[in-house]
Amino acid sequence: MRGPSQSWIEVFPGVHRHRLVASEQIYQMEVRLDVGSAVPLHQHPQEQISYVVSGRLRFQVGDALIEAAPGSSVAIPGDTPHAVWTLEESLVIDTFAPTRADYLAADGD
């Protein structure tokens, strides 16, 4: 089990992530998104749940568009194309299962 990472990593312009905890089965991180930033359309084998702590986002999950505000959760099945647009400065908790080995390797600690 790994606890919080020591630093924030810029994933895309204006989008920064910070590991909260990771186990063999789950990876959880905080994501700070600047207004106007975006996470381009992508997919990965892990299931993902995004919980919006603050701000407002527009998610594309498959063909669906979802507006998410504080207290909203968005479930993204594995291998489903998805993207995010930041409508307001936001803080999100993302949880992945199984764990993100690529993120663990990039965390550097």
N, C-alpha and C positions, 0 to 999 in steps of 0.2 A: 504494500500500500504506500502511495506517495501523497503527501500533503500539498499545501499550496506551493506553487512555483514562486521563485524569487522575483520575477520580472514580468512585465507585460510585453507581448509580442504582437507586432503589427501584422495582421493577416492580409488585409487589403487597405488601401488608403482610407484613413479615418475609422478603421475597424481593428480593435485591439483585444487580445484574449489573455486570460490569466487562469492557470489551472487552480481549481479548488481542491480536488482530490481525484485520485485514480487508483483503481484496483485492477485485478486481472479481468474483470467483467464490465466495469463501468468507468467512464471518464466524465468528470463534471468541471465546467469552467464558467467564469464570468466573461462577458463580452461587453465592451464599451463601444458604442457606435455614435459617431459624430453625425449631426444633421446633414443630410445630403449624401451620406456614404451609402455604399451598396456591397452586397455579397453576390457575385455573379452566379448565374445558373450553374449548378454542379450537382453531383450525386456521390454517395459513398455507401458502402455495404452496411454501415451501422444504422440502427434506429436512432432517432434524435427527438428529444422533447425540448422545446424552447419555452422558457417562462419569462415573461416580460415583467421586470421589476419596476422600471420607469420608462417614460417616453412613449413613442408610437411608431409602429413599423407596419410595412406591407410585405407579407410573405406570398410567394408563389410556391405552391406544393402541387406538383403535377400540373394539371390544368386549372386548379382552383387558386383564386386570389383571396387572401385572408387579412383583414385589418386587425392588428393586435395592439392593445393598450395595457396599462398596468393591471396585473392580475390575470392576464390571458395566458393560456398555454397553447402551443401548436405542436401537434405530433406529426413527425415526418417518418414514414416507413423507410426501411433500408432500400437502397438502390432507386429511390424516387428523386427525379430532378426537382431542385428547389433553388430559390433565390430570395433575397431580402433587400428592401429599400427602406432607408431610415427617414421617417417623416419628421421626427423630433429627436434630439439627443436622447439616447436610450441606454439602459443597462439591462442585460439579459443573462439568465442562467441557462446554459445549454448542457444537457446530459446525453451521453452516447452509450449505447450498449450494442455489441461488446465494446471494450475500451478502444481508444484511438492510438494505436501504436505509432502512427506517423506524428501525432502531436506529442506523445511522450518523448520521442526521439528529438523533436525540435525544441522541447522545453529546456534541454541542456542541464538539468540538475537531477 
